Amino acid sequence: MIKSTIAELFAQEIKHIDVEVKGWVKSFRANRFIALNDGSTLRNIQCVVDFESMDEALLKRISTGAAVHIKGSLVESQGKGQDVEIQVTSLEVLGDADPELVSKTILQPKRHSLEFLREQAHLRARTNTFGAIMRLRSSLSFAVHQYFHNNGFNYMHAPIITGSDAEGAGEMFRVTTLDPKNPPLTKSGEVDYSKDFFGKETNLTVSGQLEAETYAMALGKVYTFGPTFRAENSNTSRHLAEFWMIEPEVAFMDLEGNMDLAEDFLKYVIAYVLKNNVDDLAFLEKRLEQEEKSKPQNERSSMSLTEKLNFVLDNNFKRVSYSEAIDILRNSKPNKKKKFKYPINEWGVDLQSEHERFLVEKHFKCPVILFDYPANIKAFYMRLNEDGKTVRAMDILFPGIGEIVGGSQREERLEVLKEKMAALDIPEEELWWYLDLRTYGTAVHSGFGLGFERLVMFATGMSNIRDVIPYPRTPQNAEF
């Protein structure tokens, strides 16, 4: 007898063999047909019960949500909709699910709103939508590690607790063991963090980039892939307080090499899920089509989910300077007709999603890499260009979402970096170790950051970032 997952049973070429499988009942029809799912695939396998030979008390326990252990023969299906089914010879209920309680949850077999699903996030992975999303998320995670492993990168675990603010944003979660009601104070009346666990003020990290740079300057090619945290009080469909970041850093690589790496990486991971998550993508594409029909005509996407994914694979990414992009946007019809929510009038403004999507979807009709941004809208660690006003930064823009990757060639010149930090009031003593890198064998190096949930949103077609992470952390919400 073959013990198997349902995904393996569907791939099984030999029929009329004895099998056993465990899973959860999705539905039970006519006291005869069980739709069983074990999470290994979107597809349910039909299990046919001979109810005349089955104990009546046992039959009553077979309800939606129940966990069961089934043994039987894998045969060609007599009905439509599936190639194979299991003729049940033995059935054991491993865990009951009270039908009355199930009727009040998202396990009830009917369409539920995404908001309701979030309220029961501990159960939502059992729905078709979230089962598909989380399998895709898992596949993308594997593809990320596979890509970097295949290309000679070393995986680095960046610290989660840090004493520095990599982005200079200041929106960080404090880590402390001090008594919140009675903290020790200095003579000036401020909290005395020298008495805290680490002897200084510490926070949850917003990025592993700075630490990754130190390891790139020793190991050559490294990447981080871990949780990061932002205490930004933004309750939108694009913000999370806790999310995962992918951050490669490479020594002796300039901005051109950085753009090559990012484009190759994105194409690799997207190609991986197109090949390995066919059923899940097909389901999510149909779901997205239904969602698009409910939108006004002018807000509907011109591409299906798989068309958007293939749009990335089939096109070379167009490389355009920020200055050229500003000229294009300033002279565009939407800008001249005042259809942009944020009009483009002058050089130096930060681009919004509407501008990024226009460049990708309307003007160039391919993914776009913008580079050489104004220094005053980018982080301190980006290499200053010879013009003194732009930096070697790059952003990659995708259809539907705009920016998906942000990166740069890092500033390797000690004195220039010191000047930039001074201009932004970043104390040298706070990042002495980062400055130290420019003293011992400094060299050109580059890297980029990719918010993993942004990538999962693109690959699944989901419009709310809270629906692509198992348990979203947002303002006023840390449930589960």
KETOR-449777 format. One record per residue (C-alpha): residue in three letters; x, y, z. Coordinates in nm, 2 decimals. Layout:
<pts>
[pt "ALA" [X Y Z]],
...
</pts>
This chain:
<pts>
[pt "MET" [0.00 0.00 0.00]],
[pt "ILE" [0.14 0.34 -0.10]],
[pt "LYS" [0.13 0.62 0.15]],
[pt "SER" [0.10 0.94 -0.05]],
[pt "THR" [0.01 1.30 -0.07]],
[pt "ILE" [-0.28 1.39 -0.30]],
[pt "ALA" [-0.04 1.58 -0.53]],
[pt "GLU" [0.16 1.25 -0.57]],
[pt "LEU" [-0.16 1.05 -0.63]],
[pt "PHE" [-0.26 1.28 -0.92]],
[pt "ALA" [0.09 1.23 -1.07]],
[pt "GLN" [0.07 0.85 -1.03]],
[pt "GLU" [0.07 0.68 -1.36]],
[pt "ILE" [-0.02 0.33 -1.23]],
[pt "LYS" [-0.38 0.28 -1.16]],
[pt "HIS" [-0.56 0.01 -0.95]],
[pt "ILE" [-0.31 0.02 -0.67]],
[pt "ASP" [-0.38 0.03 -0.30]],
[pt "VAL" [-0.31 0.37 -0.15]],
[pt "GLU" [-0.37 0.55 0.18]],
[pt "VAL" [-0.40 0.93 0.23]],
[pt "LYS" [-0.48 1.17 0.51]],
[pt "GLY" [-0.64 1.51 0.47]],
[pt "TRP" [-0.94 1.73 0.55]],
[pt "VAL" [-1.29 1.69 0.41]],
[pt "LYS" [-1.39 1.97 0.18]],
[pt "SER" [-1.73 1.83 0.12]],
[pt "PHE" [-1.94 1.51 0.15]],
[pt "ARG" [-2.22 1.45 -0.10]],
[pt "ALA" [-2.50 1.20 -0.10]],
[pt "ASN" [-2.33 0.99 0.18]],
[pt "ARG" [-2.10 0.87 -0.09]],
[pt "PHE" [-1.86 1.12 -0.23]],
[pt "ILE" [-1.59 1.28 -0.02]],
[pt "ALA" [-1.38 1.57 -0.17]],
[pt "LEU" [-1.05 1.54 0.02]],
[pt "ASN" [-0.76 1.79 0.04]],
[pt "ASP" [-0.43 1.77 0.22]],
[pt "GLY" [-0.28 2.10 0.12]],
[pt "SER" [-0.02 1.95 -0.12]],
[pt "THR" [-0.22 2.07 -0.42]],
[pt "LEU" [-0.52 2.29 -0.50]],
[pt "ARG" [-0.70 1.99 -0.64]],
[pt "ASN" [-0.93 1.77 -0.42]],
[pt "ILE" [-0.93 1.40 -0.48]],
[pt "GLN" [-1.27 1.23 -0.48]],
[pt "CYS" [-1.31 0.94 -0.25]],
[pt "VAL" [-1.60 0.71 -0.31]],
[pt "VAL" [-1.76 0.55 0.00]],
[pt "ASP" [-1.97 0.24 -0.01]],
[pt "PHE" [-2.22 0.38 0.25]],
[pt "GLU" [-2.40 0.04 0.28]],
[pt "SER" [-2.09 -0.12 0.43]],
[pt "MET" [-2.01 0.19 0.64]],
[pt "ASP" [-2.11 0.23 1.00]],
[pt "GLU" [-2.39 0.49 1.03]],
[pt "ALA" [-2.23 0.66 1.33]],
[pt "LEU" [-1.91 0.69 1.14]],
[pt "LEU" [-2.09 0.84 0.84]],
[pt "LYS" [-2.23 1.11 1.06]],
[pt "ARG" [-1.88 1.21 1.17]],
[pt "ILE" [-1.77 1.28 0.81]],
[pt "SER" [-1.83 1.65 0.78]],
[pt "THR" [-1.67 1.96 0.62]],
[pt "GLY" [-1.34 2.03 0.80]],
[pt "ALA" [-1.30 1.68 0.96]],
[pt "ALA" [-0.96 1.52 0.94]],
[pt "VAL" [-0.97 1.17 0.80]],
[pt "HIS" [-0.75 0.87 0.72]],
[pt "ILE" [-0.85 0.69 0.40]],
[pt "LYS" [-0.73 0.36 0.26]],
[pt "GLY" [-0.85 0.23 -0.08]],
[pt "SER" [-0.78 0.16 -0.44]],
[pt "LEU" [-0.67 0.44 -0.68]],
[pt "VAL" [-0.88 0.39 -1.00]],
[pt "GLU" [-0.98 0.58 -1.31]],
[pt "SER" [-1.27 0.81 -1.22]],
[pt "GLN" [-1.62 0.73 -1.36]],
[pt "GLY" [-1.73 1.09 -1.32]],
[pt "LYS" [-1.63 1.42 -1.48]],
[pt "GLY" [-1.38 1.66 -1.34]],
[pt "GLN" [-1.11 1.43 -1.23]],
[pt "ASP" [-0.89 1.16 -1.38]],
[pt "VAL" [-0.86 0.94 -1.08]],
[pt "GLU" [-1.05 0.87 -0.76]],
[pt "ILE" [-1.02 0.65 -0.46]],
[pt "GLN" [-1.26 0.36 -0.40]],
[pt "VAL" [-1.26 0.36 -0.02]],
[pt "THR" [-1.21 0.03 0.17]],
[pt "SER" [-1.13 0.18 0.51]],
[pt "LEU" [-1.20 0.52 0.67]],
[pt "GLU" [-1.10 0.66 1.01]],
[pt "VAL" [-1.20 1.00 1.14]],
[pt "LEU" [-0.89 1.15 1.30]],
[pt "GLY" [-1.05 1.48 1.41]],
[pt "ASP" [-1.41 1.58 1.42]],
[pt "ALA" [-1.54 1.92 1.30]],
[pt "ASP" [-1.88 2.02 1.45]],
[pt "PRO" [-2.10 2.12 1.15]],
[pt "GLU" [-2.27 2.39 1.36]],
[pt "LEU" [-1.94 2.55 1.45]],
[pt "VAL" [-1.81 2.51 1.09]],
[pt "SER" [-2.11 2.70 0.96]],
[pt "LYS" [-1.98 3.01 1.15]],
[pt "THR" [-1.63 2.99 1.01]],
[pt "ILE" [-1.46 3.04 0.67]],
[pt "LEU" [-1.45 2.66 0.64]],
[pt "GLN" [-1.82 2.67 0.53]],
[pt "PRO" [-1.80 2.60 0.15]],
[pt "LYS" [-1.91 2.93 0.01]],
[pt "ARG" [-1.74 3.26 -0.11]],
[pt "HIS" [-1.61 3.48 0.17]],
[pt "SER" [-1.47 3.83 0.17]],
[pt "LEU" [-1.10 3.88 0.21]],
[pt "GLU" [-1.17 4.09 0.52]],
[pt "PHE" [-1.36 3.80 0.68]],
[pt "LEU" [-1.08 3.56 0.59]],
[pt "ARG" [-0.83 3.79 0.77]],
[pt "GLU" [-1.04 3.77 1.09]],
[pt "GLN" [-0.99 3.39 1.08]],
[pt "ALA" [-0.63 3.39 0.96]],
[pt "HIS" [-0.56 3.07 1.15]],
[pt "LEU" [-0.81 2.89 0.92]],
[pt "ARG" [-0.77 3.08 0.59]],
[pt "ALA" [-0.49 2.86 0.45]],
[pt "ARG" [-0.75 2.59 0.42]],
[pt "THR" [-0.94 2.79 0.16]],
[pt "ASN" [-0.86 2.75 -0.21]],
[pt "THR" [-0.74 3.11 -0.24]],
[pt "PHE" [-0.50 3.11 0.05]],
[pt "GLY" [-0.38 2.75 -0.01]],
[pt "ALA" [-0.28 2.87 -0.36]],
[pt "ILE" [-0.12 3.19 -0.23]],
[pt "MET" [0.09 3.02 0.04]],
[pt "ARG" [0.21 2.74 -0.19]],
[pt "LEU" [0.32 3.01 -0.44]],
[pt "ARG" [0.49 3.20 -0.15]],
[pt "SER" [0.67 2.88 -0.06]],
[pt "SER" [0.78 2.82 -0.42]],
[pt "LEU" [0.91 3.17 -0.45]],
[pt "SER" [1.11 3.14 -0.13]],
[pt "PHE" [1.27 2.82 -0.26]],
[pt "ALA" [1.34 2.98 -0.59]],
[pt "VAL" [1.51 3.28 -0.42]],
[pt "HIS" [1.75 3.05 -0.23]],
[pt "GLN" [1.81 2.83 -0.53]],
[pt "TYR" [1.90 3.13 -0.76]],
[pt "PHE" [2.15 3.27 -0.52]],
[pt "HIS" [2.30 2.93 -0.43]],
[pt "ASN" [2.34 2.85 -0.80]],
[pt "ASN" [2.51 3.18 -0.86]],
[pt "GLY" [2.77 3.15 -0.58]],
[pt "PHE" [2.62 3.37 -0.32]],
[pt "ASN" [2.66 3.30 0.06]],
[pt "TYR" [2.34 3.32 0.27]],
[pt "MET" [2.39 3.56 0.56]],
[pt "HIS" [2.16 3.59 0.86]],
[pt "ALA" [2.15 3.96 0.93]],
[pt "PRO" [2.07 4.07 1.29]],
[pt "ILE" [1.71 4.15 1.38]],
[pt "ILE" [1.81 4.36 1.68]],
[pt "THR" [2.02 4.66 1.58]],
[pt "GLY" [2.16 4.99 1.72]],
[pt "SER" [2.15 5.17 1.38]],
[pt "ASP" [1.88 5.30 1.15]],
[pt "ALA" [1.99 5.19 0.80]],
[pt "GLU" [1.73 5.40 0.61]],
[pt "GLY" [1.75 5.71 0.83]],
[pt "ALA" [1.37 5.69 0.86]],
[pt "GLY" [1.35 5.68 1.23]],
[pt "GLU" [1.03 5.47 1.22]],
[pt "MET" [1.16 5.18 1.43]],
[pt "PHE" [1.03 4.95 1.70]],
[pt "ARG" [1.23 4.99 2.02]],
[pt "VAL" [1.37 4.68 2.20]],
[pt "THR" [1.40 4.72 2.57]],
[pt "THR" [1.38 4.53 2.90]],
[pt "LEU" [1.34 4.86 3.11]],
[pt "ASP" [1.03 4.90 3.33]],
[pt "PRO" [0.79 5.11 3.12]],
[pt "LYS" [0.63 5.25 3.43]],
[pt "ASN" [0.95 5.34 3.61]],
[pt "PRO" [1.25 5.35 3.37]],
[pt "PRO" [1.59 5.47 3.50]],
[pt "LEU" [1.65 5.83 3.41]],
[pt "THR" [1.96 6.04 3.35]],
[pt "LYS" [2.03 6.36 3.53]],
[pt "SER" [1.86 6.55 3.25]],
[pt "GLY" [1.55 6.34 3.29]],
[pt "GLU" [1.58 6.13 2.98]],
[pt "VAL" [1.55 5.75 2.98]],
[pt "ASP" [1.89 5.61 3.07]],
[pt "TYR" [1.95 5.34 2.81]],
[pt "SER" [2.29 5.26 2.95]],
[pt "LYS" [2.09 5.06 3.21]],
[pt "ASP" [1.91 4.86 2.94]],
[pt "PHE" [1.99 4.51 2.84]],
[pt "PHE" [2.23 4.60 2.56]],
[pt "GLY" [2.36 4.91 2.73]],
[pt "LYS" [2.23 5.14 2.46]],
[pt "GLU" [1.91 5.22 2.27]],
[pt "THR" [1.83 4.93 2.03]],
[pt "ASN" [1.55 4.86 1.78]],
[pt "LEU" [1.42 4.60 1.54]],
[pt "THR" [1.59 4.62 1.21]],
[pt "VAL" [1.45 4.80 0.90]],
[pt "SER" [1.71 4.64 0.67]],
[pt "GLY" [2.00 4.40 0.68]],
[pt "GLN" [2.18 4.59 0.41]],
[pt "LEU" [2.45 4.76 0.61]],
[pt "GLU" [2.55 4.44 0.78]],
[pt "ALA" [2.53 4.26 0.45]],
[pt "GLU" [2.78 4.51 0.30]],
[pt "THR" [3.03 4.42 0.56]],
[pt "TYR" [3.01 4.05 0.47]],
[pt "ALA" [3.02 4.12 0.09]],
[pt "MET" [3.35 4.29 0.16]],
[pt "ALA" [3.48 3.96 0.30]],
[pt "LEU" [3.29 3.68 0.11]],
[pt "GLY" [3.24 3.86 -0.22]],
[pt "LYS" [2.87 3.78 -0.28]],
[pt "VAL" [2.61 3.75 -0.01]],
[pt "TYR" [2.24 3.78 0.04]],
[pt "THR" [2.00 3.82 0.33]],
[pt "PHE" [1.64 3.70 0.33]],
[pt "GLY" [1.47 3.77 0.66]],
[pt "PRO" [1.21 3.97 0.86]],
[pt "THR" [1.23 4.35 0.88]],
[pt "PHE" [1.02 4.59 1.07]],
[pt "ARG" [0.88 4.94 1.01]],
[pt "ALA" [0.68 5.13 1.28]],
[pt "GLU" [0.52 5.34 1.01]],
[pt "ASN" [0.16 5.42 1.10]],
[pt "SER" [0.02 5.35 0.75]],
[pt "ASN" [-0.30 5.15 0.74]],
[pt "THR" [-0.30 5.09 0.36]],
[pt "SER" [-0.31 4.79 0.13]],
[pt "ARG" [0.07 4.83 0.06]],
[pt "HIS" [0.21 4.85 0.41]],
[pt "LEU" [0.30 4.60 0.68]],
[pt "ALA" [0.48 4.65 1.01]],
[pt "GLU" [0.66 4.32 0.97]],
[pt "PHE" [0.77 4.19 0.63]],
[pt "TRP" [1.05 3.99 0.46]],
[pt "MET" [1.33 4.14 0.27]],
[pt "ILE" [1.57 3.99 0.01]],
[pt "GLU" [1.90 4.19 0.00]],
[pt "PRO" [2.20 4.08 -0.21]],
[pt "GLU" [2.53 4.26 -0.18]],
[pt "VAL" [2.82 4.21 -0.42]],
[pt "ALA" [3.18 4.33 -0.40]],
[pt "PHE" [3.35 4.47 -0.71]],
[pt "MET" [3.01 4.52 -0.89]],
[pt "ASP" [2.89 4.85 -1.02]],
[pt "LEU" [2.54 4.98 -1.10]],
[pt "GLU" [2.53 4.81 -1.44]],
[pt "GLY" [2.61 4.48 -1.29]],
[pt "ASN" [2.35 4.54 -1.02]],
[pt "MET" [2.09 4.60 -1.28]],
[pt "ASP" [2.19 4.28 -1.47]],
[pt "LEU" [2.17 4.08 -1.15]],
[pt "ALA" [1.83 4.21 -1.04]],
[pt "GLU" [1.68 4.15 -1.39]],
[pt "ASP" [1.82 3.80 -1.41]],
[pt "PHE" [1.70 3.72 -1.05]],
[pt "LEU" [1.34 3.84 -1.11]],
[pt "LYS" [1.31 3.65 -1.43]],
[pt "TYR" [1.44 3.33 -1.27]],
[pt "VAL" [1.20 3.33 -0.97]],
[pt "ILE" [0.90 3.42 -1.19]],
[pt "ALA" [0.99 3.14 -1.44]],
[pt "TYR" [1.01 2.90 -1.15]],
[pt "VAL" [0.65 2.95 -1.03]],
[pt "LEU" [0.52 2.96 -1.39]],
[pt "LYS" [0.66 2.61 -1.43]],
[pt "ASN" [0.60 2.46 -1.09]],
[pt "ASN" [0.27 2.62 -0.97]],
[pt "VAL" [0.05 2.57 -1.28]],
[pt "ASP" [-0.27 2.48 -1.10]],
[pt "ASP" [-0.24 2.75 -0.83]],
[pt "LEU" [-0.17 3.02 -1.09]],
[pt "ALA" [-0.47 2.90 -1.31]],
[pt "PHE" [-0.70 2.93 -1.01]],
[pt "LEU" [-0.57 3.27 -0.90]],
[pt "GLU" [-0.60 3.39 -1.26]],
[pt "LYS" [-0.97 3.30 -1.27]],
[pt "ARG" [-1.02 3.46 -0.93]],
[pt "LEU" [-0.85 3.78 -1.06]],
[pt "GLU" [-1.07 3.78 -1.37]],
[pt "GLN" [-1.38 3.78 -1.16]],
[pt "GLU" [-1.24 4.06 -0.94]],
[pt "GLU" [-1.16 4.27 -1.24]],
[pt "LYS" [-1.52 4.24 -1.37]],
[pt "SER" [-1.64 4.42 -1.06]],
[pt "LYS" [-1.42 4.72 -1.13]],
[pt "PRO" [-1.51 5.02 -1.35]],
[pt "GLN" [-1.40 4.97 -1.71]],
[pt "ASN" [-1.12 5.23 -1.68]],
[pt "GLU" [-0.97 5.07 -1.38]],
[pt "ARG" [-0.95 4.71 -1.52]],
[pt "SER" [-0.61 4.56 -1.59]],
[pt "SER" [-0.53 4.51 -1.96]],
[pt "MET" [-0.34 4.19 -1.88]],
[pt "SER" [-0.43 3.86 -1.71]],
[pt "LEU" [-0.21 3.73 -1.43]],
[pt "THR" [0.00 3.49 -1.65]],
[pt "GLU" [0.02 3.76 -1.91]],
[pt "LYS" [0.18 3.99 -1.66]],
[pt "LEU" [0.42 3.73 -1.55]],
[pt "ASN" [0.52 3.65 -1.90]],
[pt "PHE" [0.54 4.02 -1.97]],
[pt "VAL" [0.84 4.02 -1.73]],
[pt "LEU" [1.00 3.71 -1.89]],
[pt "ASP" [0.95 3.80 -2.25]],
[pt "ASN" [1.09 4.16 -2.24]],
[pt "ASN" [1.43 4.31 -2.18]],
[pt "PHE" [1.40 4.57 -1.90]],
[pt "LYS" [1.43 4.92 -2.04]],
[pt "ARG" [1.70 5.12 -1.87]],
[pt "VAL" [1.61 5.49 -1.84]],
[pt "SER" [1.76 5.77 -1.64]],
[pt "TYR" [1.55 5.96 -1.39]],
[pt "SER" [1.60 6.28 -1.58]],
[pt "GLU" [1.48 6.12 -1.91]],
[pt "ALA" [1.18 5.97 -1.73]],
[pt "ILE" [1.09 6.32 -1.58]],
[pt "ASP" [1.09 6.47 -1.94]],
[pt "ILE" [0.87 6.18 -2.06]],
[pt "LEU" [0.62 6.23 -1.78]],
[pt "ARG" [0.62 6.61 -1.80]],
[pt "ASN" [0.53 6.59 -2.17]],
[pt "SER" [0.28 6.30 -2.14]],
[pt "LYS" [-0.09 6.34 -2.22]],
[pt "PRO" [-0.20 6.25 -1.86]],
[pt "ASN" [0.02 6.52 -1.72]],
[pt "LYS" [-0.08 6.78 -1.97]],
[pt "LYS" [-0.45 6.70 -1.93]],
[pt "LYS" [-0.40 6.70 -1.55]],
[pt "LYS" [-0.51 6.34 -1.51]],
[pt "PHE" [-0.22 6.25 -1.28]],
[pt "LYS" [-0.31 6.28 -0.91]],
[pt "TYR" [0.04 6.41 -0.86]],
[pt "PRO" [0.13 6.64 -1.16]],
[pt "ILE" [0.50 6.64 -1.27]],
[pt "ASN" [0.62 6.99 -1.30]],
[pt "GLU" [0.99 6.99 -1.22]],
[pt "TRP" [1.30 6.78 -1.18]],
[pt "GLY" [1.37 6.64 -0.84]],
[pt "VAL" [1.03 6.51 -0.73]],
[pt "ASP" [0.98 6.16 -0.60]],
[pt "LEU" [0.78 5.95 -0.85]],
[pt "GLN" [0.44 5.80 -0.75]],
[pt "SER" [0.30 5.46 -0.85]],
[pt "GLU" [0.08 5.63 -1.11]],
[pt "HIS" [0.39 5.77 -1.28]],
[pt "GLU" [0.58 5.44 -1.26]],
[pt "ARG" [0.29 5.24 -1.41]],
[pt "PHE" [0.25 5.49 -1.69]],
[pt "LEU" [0.62 5.44 -1.79]],
[pt "VAL" [0.58 5.06 -1.78]],
[pt "GLU" [0.23 5.00 -1.91]],
[pt "LYS" [0.17 5.29 -2.15]],
[pt "HIS" [0.50 5.44 -2.27]],
[pt "PHE" [0.77 5.17 -2.29]],
[pt "LYS" [0.54 4.87 -2.26]],
[pt "CYS" [0.80 4.66 -2.08]],
[pt "PRO" [0.96 4.65 -1.73]],
[pt "VAL" [1.16 4.96 -1.67]],
[pt "ILE" [1.48 5.03 -1.46]],
[pt "LEU" [1.51 5.39 -1.36]],
[pt "PHE" [1.86 5.51 -1.25]],
[pt "ASP" [2.06 5.81 -1.14]],
[pt "TYR" [1.80 5.96 -0.90]],
[pt "PRO" [1.83 6.30 -0.73]],
[pt "ALA" [2.06 6.26 -0.43]],
[pt "ASN" [1.81 6.44 -0.19]],
[pt "ILE" [1.54 6.18 -0.23]],
[pt "LYS" [1.76 5.88 -0.18]],
[pt "ALA" [1.95 5.72 0.11]],
[pt "PHE" [2.29 5.85 0.24]],
[pt "TYR" [2.48 5.53 0.14]],
[pt "MET" [2.42 5.56 -0.24]],
[pt "ARG" [2.72 5.66 -0.45]],
[pt "LEU" [2.73 6.03 -0.55]],
[pt "ASN" [2.77 6.09 -0.92]],
[pt "GLU" [3.02 6.34 -1.06]],
[pt "ASP" [2.74 6.59 -1.12]],
[pt "GLY" [2.71 6.63 -0.74]],
[pt "LYS" [2.33 6.61 -0.76]],
[pt "THR" [2.24 6.26 -0.85]],
[pt "VAL" [2.33 5.92 -0.71]],
[pt "ARG" [2.39 5.57 -0.86]],
[pt "ALA" [2.05 5.45 -0.75]],
[pt "MET" [1.81 5.22 -0.95]],
[pt "ASP" [1.45 5.12 -0.91]],
[pt "ILE" [1.28 4.84 -1.11]],
[pt "LEU" [0.92 4.91 -1.22]],
[pt "PHE" [0.66 4.64 -1.29]],
[pt "PRO" [0.31 4.65 -1.44]],
[pt "GLY" [0.03 4.68 -1.20]],
[pt "ILE" [0.24 4.77 -0.89]],
[pt "GLY" [0.51 5.01 -0.99]],
[pt "GLU" [0.84 4.98 -0.80]],
[pt "ILE" [0.93 4.63 -0.70]],
[pt "VAL" [1.31 4.66 -0.64]],
[pt "GLY" [1.53 4.94 -0.51]],
[pt "GLY" [1.90 4.94 -0.51]],
[pt "SER" [2.23 5.12 -0.58]],
[pt "GLN" [2.60 5.13 -0.61]],
[pt "ARG" [2.72 5.20 -0.26]],
[pt "GLU" [2.94 5.50 -0.17]],
[pt "GLU" [3.28 5.35 -0.13]],
[pt "ARG" [3.47 5.68 -0.08]],
[pt "LEU" [3.53 5.75 0.29]],
[pt "GLU" [3.54 6.13 0.28]],
[pt "VAL" [3.23 6.16 0.05]],
[pt "LEU" [3.04 5.92 0.28]],
[pt "LYS" [3.13 6.13 0.58]],
[pt "GLU" [3.02 6.45 0.41]],
[pt "LYS" [2.68 6.29 0.32]],
[pt "MET" [2.63 6.16 0.68]],
[pt "ALA" [2.72 6.50 0.82]],
[pt "ALA" [2.47 6.67 0.59]],
[pt "LEU" [2.20 6.44 0.72]],
[pt "ASP" [2.30 6.47 1.09]],
[pt "ILE" [2.39 6.10 1.11]],
[pt "PRO" [2.65 6.06 1.39]],
[pt "GLU" [2.98 5.90 1.28]],
[pt "GLU" [3.01 5.71 1.61]],
[pt "GLU" [2.68 5.54 1.54]],
[pt "LEU" [2.81 5.38 1.22]],
[pt "TRP" [3.18 5.37 1.29]],
[pt "TRP" [3.20 5.01 1.18]],
[pt "TYR" [3.03 5.09 0.85]],
[pt "LEU" [3.28 5.38 0.79]],
[pt "ASP" [3.56 5.14 0.88]],
[pt "LEU" [3.49 4.94 0.57]],
[pt "ARG" [3.61 5.23 0.36]],
[pt "THR" [3.95 5.22 0.55]],
[pt "TYR" [4.04 4.86 0.49]],
[pt "GLY" [4.05 4.78 0.12]],
[pt "THR" [3.75 4.98 0.00]],
[pt "ALA" [3.61 4.88 -0.34]],
[pt "VAL" [3.31 4.94 -0.56]],
[pt "HIS" [3.02 4.74 -0.44]],
[pt "SER" [2.64 4.73 -0.50]],
[pt "GLY" [2.32 4.57 -0.40]],
[pt "PHE" [1.94 4.59 -0.40]],
[pt "GLY" [1.64 4.53 -0.18]],
[pt "LEU" [1.32 4.35 -0.27]],
[pt "GLY" [1.03 4.34 -0.04]],
[pt "PHE" [0.93 3.97 -0.06]],
[pt "GLU" [0.56 4.04 -0.01]],
[pt "ARG" [0.56 4.28 -0.30]],
[pt "LEU" [0.69 4.00 -0.52]],
[pt "VAL" [0.43 3.76 -0.39]],
[pt "MET" [0.16 4.02 -0.46]],
[pt "PHE" [0.28 4.04 -0.82]],
[pt "ALA" [0.30 3.66 -0.87]],
[pt "THR" [-0.05 3.60 -0.72]],
[pt "GLY" [-0.24 3.90 -0.84]],
[pt "MET" [-0.35 3.99 -0.49]],
[pt "SER" [-0.41 4.36 -0.44]],
[pt "ASN" [-0.37 4.37 -0.06]],
[pt "ILE" [-0.03 4.30 0.10]],
[pt "ARG" [-0.21 4.16 0.41]],
[pt "ASP" [-0.33 3.86 0.20]],
[pt "VAL" [0.02 3.74 0.10]],
[pt "ILE" [0.17 3.69 0.44]],
[pt "PRO" [0.05 3.42 0.69]],
[pt "TYR" [-0.02 3.67 0.98]],
[pt "PRO" [-0.02 4.04 0.88]],
[pt "ARG" [0.11 4.28 1.14]],
[pt "THR" [-0.05 4.63 1.09]],
[pt "PRO" [-0.14 4.93 1.31]],
[pt "GLN" [-0.37 4.82 1.59]],
[pt "ASN" [-0.35 4.45 1.48]],
[pt "ALA" [-0.12 4.18 1.61]],
[pt "GLU" [-0.37 3.91 1.64]],
[pt "PHE" [-0.27 3.54 1.62]],
</pts>
